């Protein structure tokens, strides 16, 4: 199974959390705990989404999803 749909779903879930709670959660850890994906794979997806301007991450914390995440990676 492709790993991107899992990451996309979890990022959307994380973005729906209240900001005060979300600031305490490391996005990488959040995704890794809920999937069996490797750290490098998750980091690769997050890096590409940041480069594409889809997400804003600061010190590992998801700040915003700037626009709708693409359906496919």
C-alpha positions as CSV (number, residue, x, y, z in Angstrom):
1,X,0.0,0.0,0.0
2,X,1.2,3.5,-0.8
3,X,2.3,5.4,2.3
4,X,1.2,8.9,1.2
5,X,-2.6,8.4,1.7
6,X,-1.9,7.4,5.4
7,X,0.3,10.4,5.9
8,X,-2.2,12.7,4.2
9,X,-5.0,11.4,6.4
10,X,-3.0,11.8,9.6
11,X,-1.9,15.3,8.7
12,X,-5.5,16.3,8.1
13,X,-6.5,14.7,11.5
14,X,-3.6,16.5,13.3
15,X,-4.6,19.9,11.7
16,X,-8.1,19.5,13.1
17,X,-6.8,19.4,16.7
18,X,-7.0,22.6,18.7
19,X,-3.9,24.7,18.2
20,X,-2.9,24.6,21.9
21,X,-2.9,20.8,21.8
22,X,-1.3,20.6,18.3
23,X,1.7,22.7,19.5
24,X,2.7,19.9,21.8
25,X,2.7,17.2,19.2
26,X,5.6,16.4,16.9
27,X,4.1,15.6,13.5
28,X,6.7,12.9,12.7
29,X,6.1,11.1,16.0
30,X,2.3,11.4,15.6
31,X,2.5,9.7,12.2
32,X,5.0,7.1,13.1
33,X,3.1,6.0,16.2
34,X,0.0,5.4,14.0
35,X,1.7,3.7,11.1
36,X,4.5,1.3,10.4
37,X,6.2,3.7,8.1
38,X,9.9,4.4,8.4
39,X,11.2,7.7,9.7
40,X,12.9,8.4,6.4
41,X,9.8,7.8,4.4
42,X,7.6,10.1,6.6
43,X,10.4,12.8,6.6
44,X,10.6,12.5,2.8
45,X,6.8,13.1,2.4
46,X,6.8,15.9,4.9
47,X,9.8,17.6,3.2
48,X,8.1,17.4,-0.3
49,X,4.9,18.8,1.1
50,X,6.8,21.7,2.7
51,X,8.7,22.4,-0.5
52,X,5.4,22.4,-2.4
53,X,4.0,25.0,0.0
54,X,1.2,22.6,1.2
55,X,2.2,22.6,4.9
56,X,4.1,24.7,7.4
57,X,6.1,22.9,10.0
58,X,8.2,24.6,12.7
59,X,10.5,22.6,14.9
60,X,8.5,19.4,14.0
61,X,5.1,20.9,14.9
62,X,2.5,21.2,12.1
63,X,1.5,24.8,12.0
64,X,-0.8,24.9,9.1
65,X,-2.0,23.1,6.0
66,X,-1.9,26.1,3.6
67,X,-3.9,24.4,0.8
68,X,-5.6,21.2,0.1
69,X,-3.2,18.3,0.1
70,X,-2.8,16.5,-3.2
71,X,-4.6,13.2,-3.6
72,X,-1.5,11.5,-4.9
73,X,2.2,11.9,-4.2
